[in-house]
Amino acid sequence: MAELRQPDQPRAAGPTKTQILAVVTGLPVGGGLLLLAGITLAGTLLSLAVTTPLFVIFSPILVPAGLTVALAVAGFLTSGAFGITALSSLSWIINNYVRRTRLPDHLEQAKRTAALKAKEMGQKTQESGRA
């Protein structure tokens, strides 16, 4: 078996350049995003504190208006769903009818053969009538 050679200089136990670079770039970016998240949370809480009394004062107007808008949207969505259901059902019925009215291939072949034989018999009858 081959022997493993030890490198001339032992490897340092410290972080690599890639790890240092990741920490140097990650900390400012992560800190900035954390700061933006905190500012967003503070703005949300402040706006909630300001608008809650307005919602309580105007709730006799806002609640019926919200219900009306919600019911109107639900009506439009339901209408669209019924329309799509009707179109898909109509398409299924038409495809099913077309599939049932078309004869299978072996019956189509028999139909053509019978028509060809009938034509031949008609010609033979005409020929025998002339003779």
C-alpha positions in Angstrom: 0.0 0.0 0.0 1.1 3.5 -0.7 2.1 5.6 2.3 0.5 8.9 3.0 2.9 11.8 2.9 2.6 14.6 5.4 2.8 18.1 3.9 5.9 20.1 4.8 4.0 22.7 6.6 1.0 21.9 8.9 -2.2 23.5 7.9 -3.5 26.4 10.0 -6.6 25.7 12.1 -8.0 29.2 11.4 -10.8 30.2 9.0 -10.2 30.1 5.3 -10.3 33.2 3.0 -13.7 32.1 1.7 -15.2 31.9 5.2 -13.8 35.3 6.1 -15.2 36.8 2.9 -18.6 35.3 3.6 -18.7 36.7 7.1 -17.4 40.2 6.0 -20.1 40.4 3.3 -22.9 38.6 5.2 -22.9 40.7 8.4 -23.6 44.1 6.7 -26.2 42.6 4.4 -27.9 40.6 7.2 -27.7 43.6 9.5 -29.2 45.9 6.9 -32.1 43.5 6.2 -32.7 43.1 10.0 -32.8 46.9 10.3 -35.4 47.1 7.5 -37.4 44.4 9.1 -37.5 46.3 12.4 -38.4 49.5 10.7 -41.3 47.7 8.8 -42.5 46.2 12.1 -42.4 49.5 13.9 -44.3 51.2 11.0 -46.9 48.5 11.0 -47.5 48.7 14.7 -47.7 52.5 14.5 -50.2 52.5 11.6 -52.3 49.8 13.4 -52.4 52.0 16.5 -53.6 55.0 14.5 -56.1 53.2 12.3 -57.8 51.0 15.0 -59.8 53.9 16.4 -60.8 54.9 12.9 -62.0 51.4 12.2 -64.0 51.3 15.4 -65.6 54.7 14.6 -66.4 53.9 10.9 -67.3 50.2 11.4 -71.0 50.7 10.9 -70.1 51.9 7.3 -67.1 49.7 6.6 -68.5 46.4 7.6 -71.5 46.5 5.3 -69.4 47.9 2.5 -66.8 45.1 3.0 -69.5 42.5 3.0 -71.0 43.9 -0.1 -67.7 43.9 -1.9 -66.9 40.4 -0.7 -70.3 39.1 -1.9 -69.9 40.8 -5.3 -66.5 39.2 -5.8 -67.9 35.8 -4.7 -70.7 36.3 -7.2 -68.4 37.0 -10.0 -66.1 34.1 -9.2 -69.1 31.8 -8.9 -70.5 33.0 -12.2 -67.1 32.3 -13.8 -66.9 28.9 -12.3 -70.4 28.0 -13.5 -69.5 29.2 -17.0 -66.4 27.1 -17.1 -68.3 24.1 -15.8 -71.0 24.7 -18.5 -68.4 25.0 -21.3 -66.5 21.9 -20.2 -69.8 19.9 -19.9 -70.9 21.0 -23.3 -67.5 20.1 -24.8 -67.7 16.7 -23.1 -71.2 16.0 -24.4 -70.2 17.0 -28.0 -67.1 14.9 -27.9 -69.1 11.9 -26.5 -71.7 12.3 -29.2 -69.1 12.5 -32.0 -67.3 9.5 -30.6 -70.5 7.4 -30.4 -71.8 8.4 -33.9 -68.6 7.6 -35.7 -68.4 3.9 -36.5 -65.5 1.8 -35.5 -62.9 1.2 -38.2 -63.9 -2.4 -38.9 -67.5 -1.4 -39.4 -66.4 1.5 -41.7 -64.5 -1.1 -43.7 -67.5 -3.4 -43.9 -69.7 -0.5 -45.0 -67.3 0.4 -47.8 -67.0 -3.2 -48.9 -70.8 -3.6 -48.9 -71.2 -0.4 -51.0 -68.5 -1.6 -53.4 -70.3 -5.0 -53.8 -73.6 -3.3 -54.3 -72.1 -1.1 -57.1 -70.6 -4.2 -58.8 -73.9 -6.0 -58.6 -75.7 -3.0 -60.1 -73.2 -3.0 -63.0 -73.7 -6.8 -63.6 -77.5 -6.3 -63.5 -77.2 -3.6 -66.2 -74.9 -5.7 -68.3 -77.2 -8.7 -68.1 -80.2 -6.6 -69.0 -78.5 -5.4 -72.2 -77.5 -8.9 -73.3 
